[in-house]
Amino acid sequence: MNSVKRSILGIVAAKLHTEQVVALTGARQTGKTTLCEVQLPEHLNLPFTYITFDDPDERLRFQRSAVSILESITTPLVILDEVQKIPQLFDPLKLVVDRERKKAVADRKQFVLTGSSQLLMMKNIMETLAGRVALCQMYPFSLYELSGGGEPPLLSRIWRDQNITYQDIERLNLTAPQRLRTLRTVRDEHQTWGGYPPVWQRTGDTTRLNWLKDYRKTYLERDIADVGQVANIDTFALAQKLLCSRTANLLSISDVSRDLGVAVNTVKRYLELLTMSFQCILLPPWYENVSKRLIKSPKIFFPDVGLNRAVLGELSVSRGAAYESWICAELLKWKQLQPVQPDLYFYRTNAGMEVDFLLAGERGILPIEVKSSERVTSSDGRSVVRFLTEHPKSATIGLVVYPGDDVIELRKNVWGVPDWYLLGAI
């Protein structure tokens, strides 16, 4: 599965044309090293030097003479992997980057930094490299990547045009049945096992589940220990499980605090660690009054459904919550590839009317309702219709995403769209 072309490749390459330093963050084992060591140099057709600070000898070497080592590198592309392991690197790197800026553009070295702890990495970047670095985030495989990439998915065309056309429906009808079966099979596997590349390099349920359990164990014993802000790993692991069981639900920190038997501030610290290490996402609500967005409770999502199975063990979440979490993850992966990234929200009124997701940006607002059933009817689009009615200037079309087979106009300007067509590559 190392041959899967990563969608973010073009984004990283484009940023290197304008910036001298690109920082690529993301959870461990999402494919950052493969992207930087294999795909990016091939894409740019540049010789490169690769250094990983997972190697303790490299850390010692750079601690002694980082400036001299960086300046002695002759390749135009320098990849520094797991830089959060060596915070002493950032001041020397800043010095070298500033010296490189004085050279002709063609003679400057370019640096790609990778890290699996946003908490540690971003602190150092903000303190020393602010204004000198472009930021990118690496996610596990998306459905679009696993289904072959190529032409942008249907969601990109809908977002661009704020419309579904006859050609979009006809394109689906003209696709070979074998291709559709393959895409649905990949979708089903992705919804079961998530997107971590090592999972897709393995076959068999037991082998995959064991890798995910080992991954979680490594995360708890290594990544969280590296941060050094958790006194009791067992309590943190239980908090991770309790929070994961609430995926796709409104977050109540006080409820988690009570169930866990720890202080509210402790839960807040655990949440910060989980979000900054890319294990969970807090999705804000959308309100026309911007100040309300900042104070209302977010929804919590644990986006990788495969890892959730390892975290929850004998527990489980409803099919609806698991499906909504999968859609959330795919929307996050999709939006970072757009020329101007839209924001992602959920919508809920005081009266209880809810739309699962809103994409909001300069093109307007696209409400998206999620249904895990194989068929959808006009009643499934009621909340989307109401949102369109209440916000006619900013929202002109709405979607109901479901795992079925057909593109259907459920109500005026509200379309039921199969998930594999909306987010995959036909």
C-alpha positions, -999 to 999 in steps of 0.1 A, spaced: 0 0 0 30 23 0 22 28 -37 -10 47 -28 -5 83 -40 -12 107 -12 -35 136 -21 -16 160 1 15 155 -21 5 184 -44 -3 207 -15 32 201 1 49 206 -33 30 238 -39 39 252 -5 76 244 -12 74 267 -43 66 296 -21 80 287 14 115 276 24 102 254 53 71 231 54 60 214 86 41 182 81 22 171 112 0 141 118 -5 110 140 22 84 140 20 58 112 -1 80 88 25 78 61 46 110 66 79 93 62 68 75 30 55 107 16 87 127 24 112 100 16 97 85 -15 68 104 -31 78 140 -26 114 137 -40 101 118 -70 74 144 -75 98 173 -73 126 154 -90 151 166 -64 180 149 -46 174 149 -9 189 142 25 167 123 50 174 125 88 152 109 114 154 120 151 139 87 162 176 77 160 192 87 193 226 90 177 213 116 153 198 135 183 232 135 200 250 146 168 227 175 162 228 186 199 266 190 195 268 209 162 234 214 145 243 245 125 275 230 110 256 198 101 227 217 84 250 240 65 272 210 53 242 194 36 245 199 -2 212 185 -14 184 210 -23 158 192 -2 163 183 34 138 162 53 140 162 91 117 135 106 102 135 141 116 169 150 96 171 182 122 147 196 149 174 195 136 208 206 172 221 206 171 219 168 148 249 162 171 278 171 199 264 149 174 257 121 161 293 123 197 306 119 204 284 89 171 293 72 178 330 77 212 326 61 198 306 32 174 334 25 203 356 16 212 333 -13 197 333 -47 164 314 -48 178 286 -70 206 280 -45 185 279 -13 179 246 6 143 237 14 134 220 46 105 196 53 99 189 90 77 161 102 63 154 136 37 132 153 31 154 183 15 187 175 18 197 211 56 196 212 62 205 176 39 235 173 52 251 205 87 251 190 76 263 156 56 292 170 85 302 192 113 301 167 100 296 131 69 318 131 66 335 97 91 312 81 71 279 78 40 266 60 19 240 79 3 209 65 -15 180 82 -13 143 72 -43 121 78 -46 83 74 -57 70 39 -89 86 27 -115 67 6 -105 89 -23 -69 78 -21 -77 41 -16 -101 42 -46 -74 54 -69 -76 92 -68 -76 110 -102 -105 133 -110 -117 153 -80 -146 136 -61 -182 147 -66 -181 168 -34 -154 190 -49 -177 198 -79 -207 204 -57 -187 228 -35 -173 246 -65 -207 250 -84 -231 248 -54 -252 225 -76 -257 189 -88 -261 186 -125 -275 161 -149 -239 152 -159 -231 142 -124 -260 117 -124 -252 105 -159 -215 100 -149 -226 76 -123 -249 57 -147 -221 53 -172 -196 39 -148 -189 2 -153 -206 -21 -127 -173 -38 -118 -158 -4 -109 -188 4 -87 -186 -29 -70 -148 -24 -63 -155 11 -49 -182 -1 -26 -159 -30 -14 -131 -5 -6 -157 17 12 -169 -11 33 -134 -21 43 -124 15 50 -155 19 73 -145 -12 92 -108 -8 96 -100 29 91 -72 44 71 -39 38 88 -15 25 61 -1 -4 81 -36 -18 85 -39 -19 47 -6 -37 44 -20 -66 65 -47 -91 57 -70 -109 81 -92 -94 109 -70 -107 137 -38 -94 123 -53 -59 117 -69 -57 151 -36 -67 168 -18 -40 149 -43 -14 160 -41 -26 196 -3 -24 195 -6 11 180 -28 22 209 -4 7 234 26 25 218 6 57 218 -1 55 255 33 43 266 55 63 242 37 94 227 19 104 259 49 96 280 70 119 257 47 148 265 51 141 302 19 157 314 1 126 326 7 113 360 -13 81 356 -14 65 322 -41 40 332 -65 69 341 -56 86 308 -64 53 289 -97 50 306 -105 86 297 -96 79 261 -121 50 261 -149 70 278 -144 99 254 -142 75 224 -175 59 234 -191 94 230 -179 100 195 -203 120 173 -220 134 204 -220 167 222 -192 169 247 -200 174 283 -167 177 302 -185 177 336 -201 143 327 -168 128 318 -152 143 349 -179 127 370 -177 93 353 -139 92 355 -137 105 390 -112 132 382 -112 170 382 -127 190 353 -92 205 346 -77 170 344 -103 161 317 -95 193 298 -58 184 299 -65 149 286 -86 164 258 -58 187 248 -34 158 246 -58 138 226 -65 166 201 -29 177 198 -18 141 192 -45 138 164 -66 112 182 -98 132 184 -114 163 170 -137 189 187 -161 201 161 -176 236 169 -212 245 164 -222 271 138 -241 302 148 -246 334 129 -236 351 161 -198 343 160 -194 347 198 -218 319 204 -196 295 184 -168 301 210 -188 293 241 -213 265 230 -203 229 235 -186 212 206 -192 177 193 -164 152 199 -152 128 171 -127 100 172 -123 99 134 -105 66 127 -131 39 130 -105 11 130 -86 26 159 -118 31 177 -124 -6 177 -90 -11 194 -97 16 219 -132 5 228 -125 -32 230 -157 -50 242 -176 -17 241 -191 -3 209 -209 27 196 -240 28 175 -238 23 138 -251 59 133 -223 73 155 -196 52 138 -208 62 104 -210 99 113 -175 97 127 -163 82 94 -180 109 74 -164 136 96 -130 122 90 -135 121 52 -147 157 52 -116 168 72 -94 150 47 -113 165 17 -114 201 29 -76 205 34 -71 198 -3 -93 227 -14 -77 259 -28 -93 279 0 -102 256 29 -138 258 41 -146 255 78 -164 225 92 -192 229 118 -223 212 130 -256 229 135 -281 226 163 -309 251 174 -322 255 209 -354 238 196 -334 207 188 -332 210 150 -299 196 138 -278 193 107 -248 170 111 -222 190 92 -219 225 76 -192 233 52 -188 271 53 -166 293 32 -164 320 6 -187 299 -17 -214 298 9 -227 271 32 -233 235 23 -255 216 49 -248 179 50 -270 154 69 -257 119 75 -279 87 74 -265 53 79 -295 34 63 -292 19 28 -322 40 16 -332 76 22 -366 93 18 -378 129 17 -383 129 55 -345 125 59 -340 159 43 -363 179 66 -336 195 87 -316 204 55 -347 220 39 -353 240 70 -317 253 71 -319 262 34 -352 281 40 -338 300 70 -305 309 52 -314 314 15 -286 339 8 -258 316 19 -271 281 13 -287 270 -20 -282 232 -20 -281 205 7 -270 169 8 -281 137 26 -251 113 26 -259 76 29 -244 43 20 -268 34 -8 -266 34 -46 -285 63 -62 -283 100 -65 -319 111 -56 -335 146 -53 -353 141 -20 -367 176 -19 -361 207 -39 -324 214 -39 -318 185 -13 -301 155 -28 -294 120 -14 -259 111 -25 -241 77 -19 -210 82 3 -187 63 -21 -197 86 -50 -195 118 -30 -161 111 -15 -145 84 -36 -129 83 -70 -150 70 -98 
